[in-house]
Amino acid sequence: MFFLPNDKKIDMDMLEQAFLDQNLSNHYFLDLKNGMIENVLEMEDENADRKLENMEENRLLPIPQLETYEKYDWMVDFSCDIIGGKDKNLKEKLEIALDGKGAFRRFKDVLARESVDLLEEWYKYENDRLYIEIKAWFAELELGIRESG
């Protein structure tokens, strides 16, 4: 859980969604007054002008979206670090799944076929890596955002 300097709780569910969203038409902003996440859809948001006005007033902070290659690297790391030492056969299947277009879906499909527990382990790993990225972003901002509990 993270809090703004004014003690407002940051909406972590939406922040995580913003970081993971691969749609470049979506633009996410952290509202530094209330901790909420604003989403501006290009050309579709009737409130875009108000949101952009708040951004200009330094109230809304653009949230970075993870690059596809970063999420891909997480899958490679998971395959090597978590699976590699346990099951060489599964590691090889994951390496094949990660080759080429559609790698994200194939990777998850291989894990799901092997066991639901492995897929859950992947989601926990992905969530842990995302948390590290978010925490690093907050530290870079130097805004006094703090972690609790």
Secondary structure, 3 states (H helix, E strand, C coil): CEECCCCCECCHHHHHHHHHCCCCCEEEEEECCCCCEEEEECCCCCCHHHHHHHHHCCCEEECCCCCHHHHHHHHHHHHHHHHCCCCHHHHHHHHHHCCCCCHHHHHHHHHHHHCHHHHHHHHHHHHHHHHHHHHHHHHHHCCCCEECC
